[in-house]
Amino acid sequence: MNFNSAEFYRSYGEYSQLPAPEKLEIAFAGRSNVGKSSLLNKVFNRKNLARVSAVPGKTATINFYALENIYLVDLPGYGYAKVAKSDKVRWSGLIEGYLHDKRDLGLIFQLIDYRHPPTKDDLQMIDFLIESELPFVIVFTKADKLSKRERMERMEGFAKEIPYFSDITHVEFSAENGEGAERIREIISELASEGK
């Protein structure tokens, strides 16, 4: 699979605008500022495929990227306090609408900041994915920011904090040094070849 060929396809600000499902979709979810745009850029070897912002809560749309026979879907970041209530309602409507829709959703990469316990929103999202029986993989971002000992401690913490943690596939990822990027590519390639 030629990951460098991923292209921005389209943005949707309202659930009603979403196109009818036509290809396998792989979605990326996580709280604001968890590093979704940086992950997309790293995994697809592009500097500006997804726009990285210093302002949390900037991705207020669902962004579709085309890659060969699949769509990569960047969901709006959740859980950022400093946005208008109407925006929050629209975003949650967008995210929930998308996830409840009858789409050909192969997998969700659920991003969590490696340095901290999962937020209340992260845990709500994980509960939702488990209850909805949606397939997902957890990606722990910003892995380069922790020492070996800190990683071990956080993993022990996650095992207690995240329900069914031992049954969930997880990837440790760093946009800085590329750790975990190859594993994410393998997972996407596998799904894309099944979806052909």
BAFI-3210 file (N, C-alpha, C; in Angstrom, 3 decimals, decimal comma, padded with zeros to 6 digits):
// residues 196
n [1|2|3|4|5|6|7|8|9|10|11|12|13|14|15|16|17|18|19|20|21|22|23|24|25|26|27|28|29|30|31|32|33|34|35|36|37|38|39|40|41|42|43|44|45|46|47|48|49|50|51|52|53|54|55|56|57|58|59|60|61|62|63|64|65|66|67|68|69|70|71|72|73|74|75|76|77|78|79|80|81|82|83|84|85|86|87|88|89|90|91|92|93|94|95|96|97|98|99|100|101|102|103|104|105|106|107|108|109|110|111|112|113|114|115|116|117|118|119|120|121|122|123|124|125|126|127|128|129|130|131|132|133|134|135|136|137|138|139|140|141|142|143|144|145|146|147|148|149|150|151|152|153|154|155|156|157|158|159|160|161|162|163|164|165|166|167|168|169|170|171|172|173|174|175|176|177|178|179|180|181|182|183|184|185|186|187|188|189|190|191|192|193|194|195|196]
n.u [000,862|000,615|001,429|002,164|000,512|-001,835|-004,527|-006,087|-009,590|-012,314|-014,097|-016,519|-018,965|-021,375|-023,504|-025,509|-024,383|-022,640|-021,217|-022,766|-021,902|-019,199|-016,776|-014,425|-013,894|-011,577|-011,269|-010,106|-009,933|-010,134|-009,253|-009,159|-006,117|-004,583|-002,968|-003,777|-003,621|-000,847|-000,171|-001,455|-000,009|002,552|002,266|001,510|003,640|003,779|004,089|002,053|-000,463|-002,613|-003,767|-001,860|-002,543|-001,841|-003,784|-006,050|-008,911|-009,358|-009,920|-012,873|-014,458|-015,432|-012,948|-012,198|-009,881|-008,485|-007,210|-005,965|-008,055|-009,601|-011,102|-009,697|-010,633|-010,796|-011,873|-013,550|-011,752|-012,511|-013,801|-012,674|-012,628|-012,893|-014,741|-017,655|-020,891|-022,722|-021,076|-019,905|-022,131|-022,718|-020,355|-020,399|-022,682|-021,896|-019,778|-021,080|-023,174|-021,768|-020,497|-022,700|-023,903|-024,719|-022,081|-019,254|-017,281|-014,163|-012,310|-011,470|-009,042|-008,271|-007,069|-004,941|-003,353|-000,234|001,049|-000,705|-003,435|-006,411|-008,895|-012,162|-013,794|-012,348|-012,700|-015,460|-015,762|-014,380|-016,001|-018,335|-017,482|-016,974|-019,521|-020,978|-019,895|-017,885|-014,965|-011,773|-008,530|-006,222|-004,188|-001,354|-000,245|002,561|004,748|007,482|007,936|008,166|010,083|011,605|010,865|008,703|006,923|006,393|005,108|002,853|001,596|000,897|-000,916|-002,860|-003,852|-005,433|-007,156|-008,497|-011,264|-011,344|-008,722|-006,621|-007,592|-007,540|-006,025|-003,072|-001,011|002,103|003,042|004,933|005,039|007,267|009,619|008,698|008,059|006,011|004,602|004,932|003,632|000,993|000,593|000,751|-001,560|-003,544|-003,035|-003,604|-006,393|-007,275|-006,622|-008,303|-010,679|-010,933]
n.v [-001,192|002,171|004,515|007,153|008,194|009,153|011,421|014,553|014,564|015,549|017,877|017,817|019,590|019,168|016,554|015,779|016,294|014,286|011,947|009,195|005,898|004,454|003,224|001,216|002,451|003,943|005,200|007,969|008,876|010,976|013,046|016,674|018,045|015,741|014,777|013,912|014,979|015,183|012,493|011,449|012,828|011,761|008,959|008,864|009,930|012,725|016,242|018,165|016,911|016,606|019,417|020,763|022,161|024,661|025,392|023,929|021,921|022,679|021,192|021,066|019,724|016,739|015,140|013,735|011,539|010,241|007,077|004,894|002,162|002,920|005,096|007,412|008,672|011,542|012,357|015,032|016,532|015,803|017,082|019,593|022,450|025,225|026,036|027,208|026,302|025,562|024,719|022,488|020,810|020,465|019,186|016,803|015,728|015,307|013,415|011,299|010,819|009,985|007,638|006,093|005,672|003,633|002,681|001,539|000,729|-000,056|000,062|001,842|004,068|004,842|007,524|008,252|010,283|009,333|010,222|010,765|009,740|008,297|010,636|011,640|011,890|010,317|007,791|007,558|007,453|005,059|003,240|003,584|002,605|-000,059|-000,919|-000,503|-002,365|-001,751|-002,116|-001,393|000,133|001,117|003,968|005,114|008,241|010,556|009,189|009,513|011,339|010,183|008,426|005,137|003,958|005,589|004,948|002,282|002,572|004,058|002,216|000,242|001,754|002,297|-000,268|-000,578|001,563|001,542|-000,126|-003,666|-003,753|-005,579|-007,021|-005,354|-004,247|-002,357|000,453|001,972|005,242|007,757|010,907|012,331|010,660|008,598|006,139|003,290|003,975|002,286|-000,020|000,884|001,385|-001,257|-002,384|-000,891|-001,597|-004,335|-004,313|-002,932|-004,693|-006,790|-005,527|-005,281]
n.w [000,000|-000,902|001,154|000,952|-000,899|000,130|000,157|000,883|001,018|001,610|003,789|006,425|008,114|009,301|010,410|008,630|006,183|005,541|003,253|001,434|002,528|000,805|000,632|002,496|005,756|007,973|011,104|013,144|016,436|019,368|022,211|022,113|020,988|021,311|019,421|016,854|014,206|013,896|014,053|011,740|009,754|010,172|009,848|007,195|005,923|005,385|005,484|005,716|005,466|007,241|008,949|011,498|014,617|017,053|018,652|020,755|019,917|017,333|015,031|013,796|012,177|010,365|008,758|005,677|004,167|001,226|000,423|-001,712|-001,814|000,359|002,912|005,157|008,207|009,983|013,027|014,844|017,558|020,951|024,117|024,753|026,703|026,149|024,104|022,399|023,667|021,751|019,686|020,870|021,083|018,386|017,523|019,080|018,073|015,449|015,779|017,183|015,414|013,148|014,142|014,827|012,464|009,606|008,458|006,524|008,589|009,387|011,477|014,483|015,459|018,579|020,195|022,934|025,322|026,285|028,574|030,620|032,829|031,333|030,257|031,511|029,281|027,447|028,584|028,436|025,696|025,106|026,504|025,011|022,495|023,135|024,044|021,710|020,158|018,329|016,407|017,750|018,256|020,688|020,648|022,134|022,422|022,048|023,056|023,152|025,105|027,574|030,062|030,248|032,680|033,436|031,412|032,013|034,465|033,656|031,973|033,801|035,224|033,196|032,842|035,058|034,835|032,357|031,043|030,452|029,570|029,049|026,932|024,791|021,835|021,686|020,704|021,025|020,407|018,674|017,261|016,918|016,717|015,187|016,258|016,409|014,106|011,902|012,773|012,880|010,158|009,222|010,366|009,062|006,370|006,437|006,977|004,718|002,677|003,280|002,831|000,111]
ca.u [000,000|001,452|000,900|002,454|-000,489|-003,046|-004,883|-007,265|-010,747|-013,338|-014,473|-017,967|-019,207|-022,669|-023,747|-026,374|-023,595|-021,765|-021,559|-023,176|-020,707|-018,891|-015,522|-014,040|-013,426|-010,801|-011,419|-009,164|-010,679|-009,356|-009,565|-008,445|-004,676|-003,944|-001,960|-004,310|-003,070|000,572|-000,126|-001,788|001,120|003,693|001,947|001,407|004,882|003,482|004,200|000,816|-001,687|-003,591|-003,231|-001,590|-002,813|-001,441|-005,012|-006,878|-010,302|-009,378|-010,579|-014,290|-015,153|-014,946|-012,125|-011,975|-008,684|-008,578|-005,981|-006,284|-009,460|-010,229|-011,100|-009,240|-011,591|-010,310|-013,034|-013,198|-011,294|-013,568|-013,382|-011,988|-013,580|-013,061|-015,500|-019,058|-021,719|-023,351|-020,051|-019,772|-023,306|-022,555|-019,278|-020,801|-023,657|-021,094|-019,047|-022,042|-023,878|-020,854|-020,250|-023,954|-024,328|-024,410|-020,959|-018,343|-016,226|-013,286|-011,577|-011,239|-007,847|-008,635|-005,809|-004,885|-002,041|000,503|001,599|-001,734|-004,558|-007,453|-009,859|-013,544|-014,263|-011,695|-013,337|-016,821|-015,590|-014,024|-017,234|-019,234|-016,963|-017,169|-020,968|-021,462|-019,150|-017,096|-013,577|-010,861|-007,168|-005,805|-002,847|-000,836|000,573|003,599|005,543|008,869|008,013|008,282|011,221|011,212|010,194|007,400|006,061|005,976|004,126|001,609|000,957|000,255|-002,079|-003,883|-004,437|-006,474|-008,068|-009,253|-011,957|-010,936|-007,469|-005,803|-008,171|-007,516|-004,741|-002,618|000,232|002,794|003,334|005,546|005,127|008,629|010,619|008,068|007,767|004,619|003,994|004,943|002,577|-000,294|000,509|000,457|-002,977|-004,347|-002,835|-004,342|-007,815|-007,522|-006,573|-009,536|-011,828|-010,940]
ca.v [000,000|003,373|005,452|008,537|008,655|009,639|012,794|015,141|014,388|016,562|018,141|017,927|020,259|018,729|015,125|015,605|016,459|013,134|011,213|007,791|005,052|003,783|002,484|000,916|003,650|003,761|006,493|008,370|009,628|011,316|014,376|017,784|018,181|014,459|014,542|013,178|015,512|014,803|011,059|011,270|013,304|010,847|007,649|008,980|010,563|014,032|017,318|018,926|016,211|017,122|020,665|020,705|023,462|024,841|025,702|022,732|022,036|023,355|020,336|021,101|019,033|015,386|015,244|012,465|011,437|009,066|006,288|003,721|001,712|003,222|006,460|007,644|009,667|012,249|012,884|016,220|016,273|016,051|017,362|020,857|023,275|026,629|026,289|027,519|025,124|025,156|023,967|021,175|020,019|020,108|018,192|015,492|015,228|014,838|012,198|010,235|010,524|009,200|006,311|005,326|005,505|002,319|002,892|000,389|001,189|-001,196|000,196|003,188|004,266|005,712|008,098|008,691|010,833|008,351|010,813|011,011|008,793|008,691|011,604|011,157|011,787|009,139|006,585|007,510|007,029|003,636|002,533|003,651|001,704|-001,435|-001,205|-000,523|-003,450|-001,201|-002,545|-000,265|-000,050|002,332|004,471|006,008|009,240|011,327|008,175|009,993|012,267|009,428|007,524|003,721|003,731|006,276|004,151|001,097|003,021|004,435|000,981|-000,365|002,618|002,058|-001,598|-000,412|002,673|001,290|-001,418|-004,749|-003,311|-006,712|-007,547|-004,310|-004,030|-000,961|000,809|003,134|006,039|009,089|011,638|012,883|009,714|007,602|004,875|002,836|004,334|001,094|-000,919|001,462|001,110|-002,697|-002,605|-000,296|-002,430|-005,580|-004,035|-002,526|-005,885|-007,548|-004,756|-005,211]
ca.w [000,000|-000,984|002,151|000,536|-001,874|000,819|-000,247|001,514|000,129|001,887|005,191|006,657|009,388|009,842|010,188|007,454|004,949|005,298|002,032|001,635|002,618|-000,467|000,779|003,869|006,455|009,199|011,768|014,190|017,444|020,559|022,728|021,481|021,261|021,639|018,382|015,700|012,958|013,849|013,751|010,323|008,949|010,341|009,276|005,742|005,443|004,790|006,483|005,915|005,036|008,207|009,515|012,936|015,210|018,460|019,391|020,917|019,477|016,041|014,035|014,153|011,100|010,071|007,555|004,965|003,332|000,358|000,261|-002,530|-001,783|001,662|003,428|006,527|008,689|011,172|013,759|015,641|018,930|021,954|025,492|025,003|027,459|025,738|022,879|022,683|023,920|020,484|018,957|021,521|020,714|016,968|017,423|019,600|017,085|014,311|016,153|017,458|014,157|012,312|014,720|014,857|011,077|009,025|007,546|006,449|009,496|009,649|012,738|015,028|016,267|019,699|020,685|024,332|025,685|027,091|029,810|031,642|032,871|030,382|030,784|031,602|027,889|026,849|029,123|027,859|024,296|025,119|026,886|023,856|021,457|023,618|024,042|020,318|019,492|017,225|016,575|017,942|018,767|021,397|020,336|023,173|021,720|022,765|023,755|023,317|026,252|028,823|030,253|030,292|033,959|033,386|030,524|032,760|035,467|032,974|031,494|034,987|035,481|032,168|033,083|036,086|034,484|031,123|031,142|029,536|028,931|028,580|025,677|023,754|021,163|021,802|020,015|021,593|019,208|018,772|015,992|016,868|016,207|014,313|016,945|016,278|012,809|011,043|013,281|012,442|008,712|009,053|010,711|007,974|005,168|006,647|006,809|003,320|001,800|003,550|002,323|-001,365]
c.u [000,896|000,897|001,144|001,378|-001,782|-003,284|-006,081|-008,430|-011,785|-013,601|-015,979|-018,191|-020,504|-022,868|-024,534|-025,595|-022,779|-022,194|-022,045|-021,912|-020,439|-017,598|-015,347|-013,495|-012,676|-010,748|-010,373|-009,904|-009,770|-009,681|-008,747|-006,984|-003,974|-002,905|-002,466|-003,699|-001,600|000,720|-000,405|-000,619|002,298|003,439|001,937|002,563|004,654|003,563|002,849|-000,423|-002,836|-002,984|-003,077|-001,814|-002,328|-002,670|-005,857|-008,294|-010,442|-010,092|-012,053|-015,130|-014,682|-014,203|-011,870|-010,704|-008,815|-007,213|-006,360|-007,753|-010,170|-010,282|-010,528|-010,073|-011,105|-011,509|-012,627|-012,729|-012,402|-012,948|-012,644|-012,970|-013,886|-013,725|-016,957|-019,857|-022,337|-022,370|-019,914|-020,915|-023,160|-021,497|-019,738|-021,841|-022,943|-020,451|-020,030|-022,787|-023,027|-020,721|-021,512|-024,432|-023,994|-023,309|-020,101|-017,095|-015,369|-012,641|-011,557|-009,924|-008,219|-007,335|-005,948|-003,471|-001,370|000,853|000,597|-002,753|-005,613|-008,433|-011,234|-014,105|-013,653|-012,420|-014,767|-016,755|-015,285|-015,245|-018,201|-018,793|-017,192|-018,654|-021,517|-020,809|-018,449|-015,634|-012,656|-009,514|-006,831|-004,388|-002,448|000,155|001,611|004,508|006,968|009,045|008,207|009,552|010,691|010,404|008,792|006,418|005,507|004,879|002,790|000,860|000,253|-001,008|-003,204|-004,596|-005,553|-007,567|-008,986|-009,929|-011,473|-009,589|-006,656|-006,317|-008,041|-006,103|-004,332|-001,254|000,820|003,353|004,021|005,617|006,537|009,593|010,017|007,787|006,285|003,986|003,881|003,833|001,196|-000,485|000,148|-001,025|-003,877|-004,249|-003,635|-005,833|-008,149|-007,516|-007,787|-010,735|-011,919|-012,056]
c.v [001,239|004,472|006,912|009,088|009,144|011,106|013,273|015,024|015,482|016,706|018,273|018,505|019,842|017,261|014,897|015,701|015,217|012,370|009,804|006,936|004,355|002,976|002,118|002,187|003,257|005,120|006,696|009,276|009,939|012,718|015,437|017,779|016,880|014,090|013,768|013,650|015,112|013,321|010,828|011,685|012,332|009,521|007,715|009,780|011,916|015,093|017,956|018,237|016,684|018,372|020,539|022,095|023,501|025,110|024,441|022,978|022,680|022,516|020,227|020,422|017,584|015,504|013,871|012,583|010,160|008,397|004,997|003,352|002,027|004,737|006,438|008,803|010,252|012,897|014,105|015,819|016,598|016,537|018,669|021,879|024,620|026,809|026,512|026,229|024,622|024,350|022,567|020,254|019,545|019,013|016,837|014,878|014,637|013,487|011,038|009,825|009,632|007,769|005,444|004,975|004,096|002,519|001,634|000,744|-000,009|-001,153|001,656|003,147|005,280|006,220|008,578|009,171|009,884|008,895|010,884|009,877|009,228|009,667|010,937|010,950|010,574|007,870|006,430|006,973|005,525|002,790|002,450|002,648|000,240|-001,818|-001,327|-001,639|-002,955|-001,600|-001,332|-000,723|001,230|002,697|005,432|006,968|009,863|010,397|008,657|010,880|011,531|008,583|006,094|003,427|004,357|005,504|002,947|001,460|003,359|003,201|000,260|000,417|002,340|000,723|-001,516|000,567|002,356|-000,081|-002,401|-004,470|-004,463|-007,303|-006,558|-004,202|-002,580|-000,789|002,018|003,934|007,359|009,721|012,212|011,908|008,583|006,259|004,531|003,107|003,113|000,122|-000,426|001,209|-000,351|-002,982|-002,088|-001,163|-003,719|-005,389|-003,708|-003,742|-006,776|-006,881|-004,715|-006,040]
c.w [000,000|-000,068|001,774|-000,384|-001,213|000,450|000,551|000,531|000,379|003,386|005,294|008,042|010,055|009,494|008,895|006,134|004,590|004,052|002,375|001,690|001,280|-000,402|002,240|004,510|007,721|009,874|012,857|015,154|018,623|021,010|021,976|021,917|021,633|020,574|017,178|014,385|012,804|013,501|012,265|009,435|009,002|009,626|007,744|005,138|004,783|005,870|006,782|005,396|005,926|008,831|011,030|013,500|016,648|019,313|019,524|020,423|018,117|014,975|014,417|013,083|011,068|008,745|006,957|004,122|002,515|000,270|-000,443|-002,376|-000,465|001,909|004,841|007,024|010,014|011,861|014,580|017,036|019,914|023,260|025,724|025,561|026,809|024,373|023,263|022,827|022,609|019,640|019,521|021,105|019,264|016,809|017,894|018,667|015,875|014,624|016,364|016,192|013,266|012,844|014,766|013,452|010,591|007,977|007,521|007,267|009,924|011,014|013,173|015,789|017,334|020,331|022,126|024,610|026,683|028,483|030,946|031,690|031,840|031,031|030,867|030,187|027,184|027,282|028,592|026,436|024,243|025,487|025,702|022,779|021,854|023,526|022,622|019,512|018,236|017,434|016,749|018,493|019,514|020,962|021,443|022,517|022,652|023,590|024,031|024,545|027,590|028,861|030,294|031,566|033,957|032,500|031,273|033,766|034,815|032,486|032,644|035,342|034,494|032,401|034,118|035,632|033,306|031,216|030,072|028,860|028,350|027,264|024,513|023,163|021,367|021,137|020,730|020,420|019,549|017,389|015,810|016,205|015,371|014,965|016,776|014,924|011,901|011,464|012,828|010,940|008,453|009,294|009,576|006,712|005,252|006,383|005,355|002,412|002,042|002,893|000,812|-001,955]
res [m|n|f|n|s|a|e|f|y|r|s|y|g|e|y|s|q|l|p|a|p|e|k|l|e|i|a|f|a|g|r|s|n|v|g|k|s|s|l|l|n|k|v|f|n|r|k|n|l|a|r|v|s|a|v|p|g|k|t|a|t|i|n|f|y|a|l|e|n|i|y|l|v|d|l|p|g|y|g|y|a|k|v|a|k|s|d|k|v|r|w|s|g|l|i|e|g|y|l|h|d|k|r|d|l|g|l|i|f|q|l|i|d|y|r|h|p|p|t|k|d|d|l|q|m|i|d|f|l|i|e|s|e|l|p|f|v|i|v|f|t|k|a|d|k|l|s|k|r|e|r|m|e|r|m|e|g|f|a|k|e|i|p|y|f|s|d|i|t|h|v|e|f|s|a|e|n|g|e|g|a|e|r|i|r|e|i|i|s|e|l|a|s|e|g|k]
***
